[in-house]
Amino acid sequence: MKQYWLAAGLVMAPLHAGVLVNGGFEDGLNGWTINQDSGSVSIVSQYVGNPYTYNPKEGSHFLEIVPGSSRYVVAAQQSVDLSASTKVSGWAGFNKGTEIDMMEVQVSKDGGATWDQVQYWDSNAYSSVNWTQWNYTATTTGNYTFRFMAENIVGSGSKSVGVFDGVTVVPEPGSAAIVGTILLGGVLVKRRFSKQNR
């Protein structure tokens, strides 16, 4: 019996990969790495913009990023191991200022220098945007870094603000089925083992 549960544990272990820490920012910036040459990164419970007022999409807090000096990047990022086809989703919003700023949700694989855009806004081409859900699907198994960033492109004036919340790794349907099968198998083996020892 002990051997069975050990084997089940070994099978289930890889399914725990993909745990993203503090995706709702309820524990401050725990789990997130901050890259800040200029600007600000804050955990807030509300941001009153124009025309939108941003409240948390989950829990009671969310991330607010404000760009700083021209061409300096401010960002919060976190890496997570994902299997191929695993989905990650979250929420982002953009409050437009008078200077030209940009906000992005980006992803990079296995520490690469290239960042792919998942969500992009800039104050030159976009008006303010209320909470919008973004989604990303891992193309292959690997380590993925998700980054929320802001950058002042040019100009001075009121800053644009990026808001981010509810980052979640969506379990693969296959993973849930495997876990269910393992647990059901454990129950059946336990019953059979109990009958044999009566």
C-alpha angles and dihedrals in degrees: 000000000000089000090055094052091046090054091047090051091052091050093047096046097082090051089067091064112109099053107156114200122229097346090167095051091233089135096051113247094331109145094017127104115217122214107190125166090155139341126050141284116199141168109227139172095215141005120200107208136160117297096348132059110209119215125175117285088211133008118356105295142051140179122270121192124188122185121235132197122359115291094002116126125219117189149159118213143173134186125220135176112243135183119226113282094019111142127222121192138177146150131265137174137185128213109195121227130191096258121071108263134156133212126196144180104212138180132199128186127225095348094303121165093231119090120202118211115240095167128006136183133165129183093234095062104021139057121217113301126209121222109313126185117233127195135196130184120204109239096203137002112280148096114304128193118207116201133188109199144173131194135180106228100186142328137038132256134083114357126240115235130217121204125195134183148148101039107181137175106222111218115242112250088231092054092053090049092050092050090049092050092049092050092047090049089052092054092049094048091048092052092048091047091050093050092051092054098049 
